[in-house]
Amino acid sequence: MNRIRKQNAYRRLAAPRWRSGMTLMELIVAVAVLAILLLGFSVVFSQSHRVVSTAQSAMRANAKAAAITSVLRRDIKRASQQGFLYLGYDDDGRPRLIITAAGPTPSVTGPVRGNGAVVCLGARPKADAADEEFILWRAGYVLSPSGDDPDIFRLGGNNVTQGDIQAAARPQMQAWCTSLCSGSYNDQLTVPPTNLSQLGEVWQVLSAWCTELEIAWTDGSVVGTALQWQTTSELWTHHDQNDWPMAIRFRFRLVDPTLPEEMRGAGEDEYRYEVICPVGR
């Protein structure tokens, strides 16, 4: 028995010892599987990042559009038929709406408080000519019989009061509106500003990332079952208050400059909006 045990122990000691490990083929297969898994995770992560970025971009654009809509509705609601309303086009062919707004109007740059305002809504070019976007612009000029605030509505160096507007003839109103659609009112704006002079104009900016703007009006006419909208230039004054439009429609498109470069220019960064504002209501 002892001899048998000794023989078995000798055989165990004499048997070759195989080292544990992987063959080259097994290693190649393992690396290939790992590469496929990493590629799959990368694709999932990239798509998730794209979805999140697009959702955040839409939220930013919607928030900006909501703020713009609030301003547009407020201005059109305040439109006074004791003055005038004008839809025209500036030197670049972009639409511009000019209205007289009723009610107490404080200056945003000074202490002056008037009994009304002349409000200009439209688009102005950006100082950076390389950008395709333009600025969605709003300027409000206080109607006050006195004061030197820069927000006070002036033409030809003269302060235009609410009483002067009501007493003006239609041709004079037309001249005012034509002036507000061209000349110094069409200068380029710098956003963001680089000096104090440019900083004073930033209050006029509703959005610095607009690529499309359409302003139309309707008198309530219906063609078929659809409301008829017109984009023709028109002036309405207090001389014929029954001829005023029923509503003004704004269509604009905003872009989100914070999106990653790989998503820019593919349409994901542009959002279209439509706002219909009843006039004086």
Number of C-alpha atoms within 10 A of each C-alpha: 6 7 8 9 10 11 12 12 11 11 11 11 10 9 8 8 8 6 6 6 8 10 8 9 8 11 12 12 11 12 11 12 12 12 12 11 11 12 12 12 12 12 11 12 12 12 12 12 12 16 12 12 17 18 12 15 21 18 12 15 22 16 12 14 22 14 13 17 18 11 14 19 18 15 25 23 17 18 25 22 22 19 24 25 27 20 24 22 20 19 11 12 10 17 21 24 25 25 26 27 29 22 12 12 18 20 18 15 12 11 10 19 19 22 16 23 31 24 20 24 21 24 29 24 21 20 16 13 10 7 11 11 20 23 24 24 21 23 19 25 24 31 31 24 14 13 13 10 17 14 21 25 20 15 12 8 7 9 18 20 21 22 13 13 19 17 13 12 13 17 9 12 20 17 12 15 22 16 16 20 25 14 11 9 13 17 12 16 22 18 18 11 14 9 9 8 9 13 14 11 15 16 13 16 16 21 20 23 21 22 19 18 20 15 25 20 24 18 15 13 11 11 9 7 6 9 11 14 18 13 15 12 14 13 17 21 25 19 14 10 14 11 11 18 17 16 19 23 18 16 14 17 18 24 25 19 13 12 16 12 9 8 13 15 10 9 9 15 19 19 18 16 16 15 17 17 20 16 20 18 12
